[in-house]
Amino acid sequence: MCGILAVLGCSDDSQAKRVRVLELSRRFLLCNVVRLKHRGPDWSGLHHHGDFYLTHQRLAIVDPASGDQPLFNEDKKIVVTVNGEIYNHEQLRGHLPNHKFRTGSDCEVIAHLYEEYGEEFVDMLDGMFSFVLLDTRNNHFIAARDAVGITSLYIGWGLDGSVWISSELKGLNDDCEHFETFPPGHLYSSKEGALRRWYNPTWFSEAIPSTPYDPLVLRHAFENSVIKRLMTDVPFGVLLSGGLDSSLVASITARHLAGTKAAKQWGTQLHSFCVGLEGSPDLKAAKEVSDYLGTVHHEFHFTVQDGIDAIEDVIYHIETYDVTTIRASTPMFLMSRKIKSLGVKMVMSGEGSDEVFGGYLYFHKAPNKEEFHHETCRKIKALHQYDCLRANKSTSAWGLEARVPFLDKEFINVAMSIDPEWKLIKPEEGRIEKWVLRKAFDDEENPYLPKHILYRQKEQFSDGVGYSWIDGLKAHAEQHVTDKMMLNATHIFPHNTPITKEAYYYRMIFERFFPQNPARMTVPGGASVACSTAKAIEWDASWSNNLDPSGRAALGVHLSAYDQKLPSPGNLGPNIIDIVPRIVSVPGVAIHS
């Protein structure tokens, strides 16, 4: 993932303003706090035109030699800065025979598409992206974000009338009077001075679909999604937890790698990566899948204390105080650093499947197919605030890119058109969560995965890395947030008031980094059990007394469900120590490999 920052229509076009914009996009020199440079360590670019500044921090994945940004059309009148990947750029170039391309970058096609089609080209893009485009002929600009928000993006406004666009909050929170999340599937046009939705799929209305389930159609759609994401000019691998989703991604990648350009450059043996506490469920399952697929497997271990020591850096980078996101982001953050140290710059990951297929364990309690489908729609629409945010920023913190084939536009259309009656969980019929996906890849003649992996129970990432990880976080918060502090929580944090000590602990750290009111408003709130929306809690009356985003909160469903009582801090051993972690850059976190 790259980092973009654009300041558009500001009243100051002086050299001092140019320096300030560079500081924000690279490094804020006065206190040496990293802003966006971590997202793109390979190159920095800035285009200045009057009172418009477009900057780019590049992570070079496609065409590393000539694809530096910002990018232009032939006469350099159209300027664009892009974060992301356009998987169909070669096909789109074929639709532009009269255009001359300067680079092999997949993102250059955006400038030419705008020149040919105007603002209405965005739906032609197949990929993950955030971009800002400036038409210097009339100083008109547009900004857009991909369909479901795989890439992160924020928009802000300055007192001087300027519009600011940034990949992260860090680029906006000191200079904008107001800022907010740039919504997925939207485009901002300076002509209207407003956002409008460009992504309008059939499923978005939440109408109940009726297409019969065809396992081969679903299988082929997902295979195509994985194959198109093998577009890379740098070393890559797969994140492998040993669960269904990441294992399918790894299996398909291993099957189709040999015939790709990437294989010619980097070899045909796939590398896989897993993280967990010693003895965790994911480590065991991932090793088994790796052995089955023949990947070069890299297993990283961390301790509860390693994770606790990194919490402040994690919150700074992922820019949230949401409990489940922080729990899952921390192991991913630690693993990403190790992966990057091996020379890998891109990984495939399994986010999005649980939202599309109703894979979270609370879906066992869906009362009917209508409620099931509505909940999957709500979950997909909110992904940019949770798993997409985690996958994007946990990896980008170390200059690593994550690609998520389950969130392919076309694949989502296929999966969300299936009659949800087929997705309902019916144990009495042998249909567990995500049965339609499992069945689609249950090939007796040429198996993708061992049966027991293909039908392994859903395990949330923050649980699968080791159950004592979440237990340790709760115990640590118990030591550092008092009952008296909790009594005043509604006064200290009137918006999204934390209701647990763990949530209070994260909120204190977040507020230190991002004290502005617009920052706290970018984080979602509301009750949740096992990652449900607040609406789905109505499915089971007992859940309202057991609110926790862990899958183990799905009492009566998860095979290792929570005991009713929180373990006391003294029962967690020497990994929990009685100090509040200080603000560090984590230069010496020990991840034992």
N, C-alpha and C positions, 0 to 999 in steps of 0.2 A: 504494500500500500504506500502511496505517495502522500504528501501533504500539500494542500493548496490554501492560499490566503489571497483574497482580493479586496481592495479598498476602492470603491467605485463612487465617483462624484464628490470627492472630498474638496474642501475649499482651499487646501494647501498643497501646492505642487512644488514646494521648495526642496532643496537637497536634504534639509533636516527631516522632512516627511518621508523621503525615500529611505533614509537611514532608519527611521522608526519602523517602517514597514518591513525592511530587511531584518531588523532585530526581532520583530514578532514572528516572522516566518522561520527564522533560524534560531537565534539565541537572544534572550533578553540580557544584555551585557551587564547591567548594574548589579543584578543579584545572581547571575549565572544560572538561571532556571531554564531548563530546556523547554521550548515552546513546541515547534513542529518539526525540527530537524531530525528527530528520532525516526519519524515516519519515512524520510527519504534521505539516507546518508550518502547517496551516490553522486548527487549534483544539486546545485541551487541555481534557480533562474528567476529573473525579474524583468517584466516589461512595463515601462512607464510611458503613458500617453496622456498628456495634459493632466487632468485630475483623476486619472485612473491608474491603478497599480495592480498588476497580476503577478503573483509569485508562485513558485513551485519548488518543492523539495522532493527529489526523485529517488524512488527505489526502482532501479532498472531491471525489468523482467523480460520485456520484449524489445528487441533492437537496442541493446545497451550502448552500442557504438554511436548511433546517430539520433536517438530519440529524445534528446534533452528538451525540456519545456521551459517556457510556453512555446506552443506550436502555432503555425500560421498557414494561411492559404497561399496561393501563388504570388500575389502582389503584396502580401503581408498586411492587408487591410483588415483581415479577420484574425483575431488572436484568441487562443484558448489555453486554459490551464486545467488539467484533468488529473483526477485520482481514480484509478481503476483499470479495468481491462475490457476491451470490446472484442468479444470472441468471433463475431461475424465480420470483422473489418475487411477481410479479403473479398468476401462476397459483396460488401458495400462498395469497395473500390471498383468492382466490376460494373456497378450502376453509375459510375462517374467517369466515363471514358474521355471526357474533354478536360479533365482536371489533371494537373501535374503534381505528384507527391514528392516531397523533399526527403522524407525519411521512411523507414520501415515500421515506424511506431503504429500500433493499433489505434492510438488515440488521435492521430492526425486526421483521420477520416471525419471527425466531428466538424472541423472548420470547413471542409469542403461540402459536407451535407448541408450545413447552414447556408452556405453560399448558393446551393442548388435549390433547396426546399424551404428556406426560411425557418421559422421557429417550430414547424410541425414535423421535424425529423426525429425527435427524441424516441418515439415508439419504434423506430427502425433499428435502434441499437439493441443488440443482444449481449448483455454483459452486466458487470457491476461498475458503477461510475458515479462520480460527482464532478461537475465541471462548472467553470465560469467562462463565458464567451463574450468578447467585446468586438463590436463592429465599429471600427474607427471612422468609417465613412459618415456615420451620423451619431456616434457615441451611444448607440443603443447597446444594451447588454442583457444577457440571459444567464440564468444559473439553473441547474437541474440535478436531481438525485435519482438514483436507480429505483426500480419498482418497489422493492420491499425494504430498502435502506440497509443493504449490505455494507456499503461505504458510509462513513459518518460525515455529517455536514450540519453546520449551524449558520444562522443568518442574524445580523445585528444592524443597528442603526445608530449613527452618530448625531450629536447635537447640530452639526453643521450640515445635515441633510445627506450625509454619505450613507451608503449601503456597504456592509461588510459581509463577506462570505469566508468561512474557515472550516477546515476539516475537524478542528477540535475547539472546545470552549476557550482554551488557553490563548487562542489568537484574538479573542474578542473581549474577554471579561474586564480588561483594564481600560479599553478605549471606546466602548459602545455604551450609550445610555440605556439601551434595551437590546437583548438578544434572546434567541429561542432556537429550538430544534428546527432545522429545515425538514419539512415532512417528506417521507419517501414518496416516490411516484409523482412528484410535483415539479413544476417549472416556475421560476420567477422571471417576469419580463419587466424591463424598465419602462416599456411603453404603457403598461397598465399600472405599474407600481404595486403589483400584487402577485400572489401565488395562485396557480391554477393546477388542477390535477391533469396529468397527461396519461397516467396508467389507469385504465378503466376496464379491467377484465370482468367476465361474467360473474365470477364468484364473489366479487366485491359487494354485490347487492345482498348477499347471504341468502338468496333464493335457493331452495332445496333442489339439487341436481338429480337427474334420473338416468344417467348413462349407466348401462350394465357394466359390471366389473369384468375386464378382460386382462388377465395377468400378463399376457405377452405384450399388449399395448403399453402397459405400465412399465414392464421390464425394458422394452426398447427405448421408451422416453427417458428413463433414468440412465441407461447406458450412453445414449447420445449426449446427455447433460455432462456426464463425467468425461467423455472423450473430447468434447470441445474445450474443456478446461485443461487439457494437456498442452496447450499453446504456451510455450516458454522457451527462452534462450538461456536459462540459468538452471543450476541444480535444484531439484525439488524432491518432495517426499509426501507421505500421508501421515496424518495424526490418527493413531490406532488405539482406541480404548478397549477393543475386544467386544464392544457391544454391536448390535445389529447395524447401525447406521454407518459408523466408521469402517466396520469390517466389509460392508458391501462396497463402499467407496474404494477401499484398498483392493478388493477382489477384482472389480471391474478395471481399475487402473492397471493392475498387474497383467490382466488379460490383454489389454489393448496398447500397452506401452511400446511393444516391440516395433510397431510400424510407424512410430511418430518421429518427427524431427528431433524432439527432446532425446529420444533413445539413441539416435545417431550421434548426438553431441555428448551425452552423459552416460550412455550404457543402458542396458535393458533390465537391470536388476533394481527393483523398487526399494527405496529406503522407507522404513516406518518408525514412528516415534510414539512413546507412551510415557506417562508420568504417574507416580503414585507413592503413597507411603509403603514401607516394607510390608509385604503380605497382602496388599490391597486386591480387591476383586478384579480391577482393570488390568493390573500387571499380569496376573495369571492368565486371564482370557486373551489379552493382546499377544502374549508370547505364543499361545496355542494357535491363534490365527496366523501370526507371522510364520510359524513353522509350516503351517498348512499351505500358505501362499508362496513361501520361499523368499520372503523379503529380508533385506539387511535390517535387522531390528535394533533400535537404540532405546534402552530402558533407563529412565531417569528416576531416581528416588529423591524424595525430600522429607524432612521431618516437620512435625507440627510447628516447631519453633522457627524453622526456615520460613514457613508460610506466614507466621505471625510477624516476623521481622520485616517481611515485604509488604504488609498490608498498606502502609502509608503510601508507598510508591505505586501500588496497584490502584488505589483510589485516585491518586493524582493523574495517572495515565488513563484510566477508564472513565473517569469523570462521572461517577455515580455514587449514591449511598444505598442503592438497592441491595438487600441482603443476599439473595440468591446469586446475583451477578458477581458480587465480590467473592463469595465462597468459591464459585467456579472459575473466576478470572485468575485467582492467585496461582493455582497449579499451572494454568495455561501460560501465565506470565513468566513463571520460572522455567517452564519447559521451552518456551520460545527463545529465551536467552541461550540455552544450551544448543538448540537447533541451529540458531544463527552462527554460533561459534564453530559449527561443523562446516560452514560454507554454504549452507542451504538458504535460499531466499524466498521460496514459495512452498506452501503445503496445502494439500487437499484436506477438507474437514467435513464432518457430518451434521452440522447444524441445520435445523429447519424441518427435519423429518417428523419430529414429535408434534409440531404444530400442524403440519399438513395432514398427518394420518391419525391424530389423536393418540399419541404414544405415551403421554404422561399417565401415571397410574390412576390419577383421579378420574380419568375417562371411563374407568370400570363402572362408575356410578352414573354415567349419563342416562337420563330417564328414557330417552327416545332418540331417534335419528335426527330429528329437527334440532334438538338442543345440542346434540353432538356436533352437527355441522356448524351451527352458529358459533359454538365455542372455538372450533378450528379456525373459522374466519377471524374471530376476535384475536386469537393467538398470532396468526400470521400478520395481521395489521399492527400488532404491538412488538413484533420481533426486533425492530430497530432500537427499541429501548432496553432490550435484554440480550438475547443470544447473539444477535448481529453485532451489537455494541461490544460485547465481550470478545467475540472472535476477531473483530477488526482491531480493537485497541490493545488487547493483550499481546497480540502478535506485532502490531505496528510499533509498540514501545521499543522493540529491538530491531526494527527494520526487516520484518518478516511479513510476507503476504499470505493470507488465508483465503482459499477459494471454496465455495460452498455449493456443490452441485444440486442439493435438494431444493435450493431456492432459485433454480433456473426458471425463467418466465414460462417457457413452454411446458416444462415438467409440472409446474404448479397448476397450469391450466388443465392438463390431463388428469392429475391426481384429484383436483378439486371438482372435476366434473363427474366423478364416480358417485353413484347413489350411495349416500352415507349409511344405508342399511348394511352394506358390505363392510363398513369400517367398525360397526358396533362390536364391542367386546362381549363374546358369548362363551364363557368357559365350558359350559355344558356341551357345546358343539366343537370344542377344541380350538376356539378362536380367541387368542390372546391379543394384547395390544399390538397394533400395526400388522395384523394378520394379512391384509391384502398385499402389503409390501413383502412380507416373509414368503407368502405363497408364490408371488411373482418370480422369486429367485430360488424356489425349491425345485431344482432341476436334478432329477435322479441320474440322468445319463452323463451330465457334465456339471457336477455340483459346484456352486460358487463358494459355499462354506460348509463346514461340518454341521450336521443337523442341530446339535445342541447349542451351537453358536447362533445359527439362524433363528432359533426359537428361545434364545436367552431372554429372561425378563428384563424389562426396561430398568436401567440404572442411570440416574442423573449423574453428570460428570462430577459434581461436587461430592456426591456420595461414593461413586465408583473409585475415586483416587484413594479411598480409605475412610471408613466410617468415623474413625477417631479424629479426622480432620475437622468436621463440623462440631463434634463434641468438644474438641480442643478450643475452637473459636468461641463457643458459648462459655466455656469455663474461663477463658481469658477475659472476656467481657464482664463476666460475673465478678472478677477480681478488681476491675478498674472502673466499673460504673456502679455507684451505690444506690440503695433504695431511695435515699433522699433525692438524688439526681433524677430518678425516674418520676418521683412525685411532682417535680416541676417541669417535666418534659413538655407538657402542653403549652406552657408559657415560654419556654426557651425555643421550642420548635413548633409553632402553631400550624405550619404547613407540613403535611405528611408526618405527623407526630410519631416518633418511634415508640413502639409498644413493647419492645424487648430490649434488654441490656446490650445485646449484640448490635441491634439496629442503632441504638443510641451511640455506641462506641464508633461505628462507622460514620455516623452523622457528624460527630464532633470533628473527625479528621477532615471530612469533606468541606465543612464550613470554614475550616482554617485555610484551605486552598482556594475555595470558591465562595466567598462570603456574600456575593451579590444575590439579591432576590431572584433575578432572572435565572441564575445558575441552578438554584434549588428547584425552580419550577420545571426544569428540563427532565427531572427524575420522576418516574411514575410512582404512584402510591396505591393504597388500597389493600384489603385483606387478601391473603392467598394461602392455599394449602396444596403442597406438592406441585407448586408452579401454576396453579389454576388462576383464572381471572376471578375477580370478586363475585361476578354473577354465578359462576359454577359452584361456589360454596353452598348455594341453595340446594344442590343436589343431595346433600347428606347433612342432616341437622347436627350430627356429632362433630362435624368439621369446625364449626364456629368456636369450639372449645379447644381446638388443637391446631391453631394457625401457625404453620411453618412451611417455608417453600421447599424443604427437602422431600424427596420422594418417600422417605421413611415415615412421613407424616400421614401417608395414605394407609391408615390403620385398617387391618383386615385385608389388605391387598398386597403390600410389599412383603416379601418373604423375610426381611429383617427389619420389620417396622419398629419404630421407637418404643421404648418403655415409656411409661407415662411421666417418669421423673427425670429431670436433668441430672446427669452425673455431677458429683461434686468435684471442684477443682482438684482436690487432693487425690482423686482416683486416677488421674491422667498421667502420672509419672513425671519424670524429669524434663520432658519436652516443653512443659509450661513453666515459665519463670516469671517472677513477680516484678516485671518492669514494664513501663509503657514504652512501646517502640518509638524511637526518635525519627526525625525526618532524615532519611538517608537516600543515596542513589543506588543502593544495593550493590556496591562494587564487589563485595566479598561474600554474597550469599552462597552457602555451600549446598549444591545439589549433587548428591553422591551418585555417580554413574558407574 
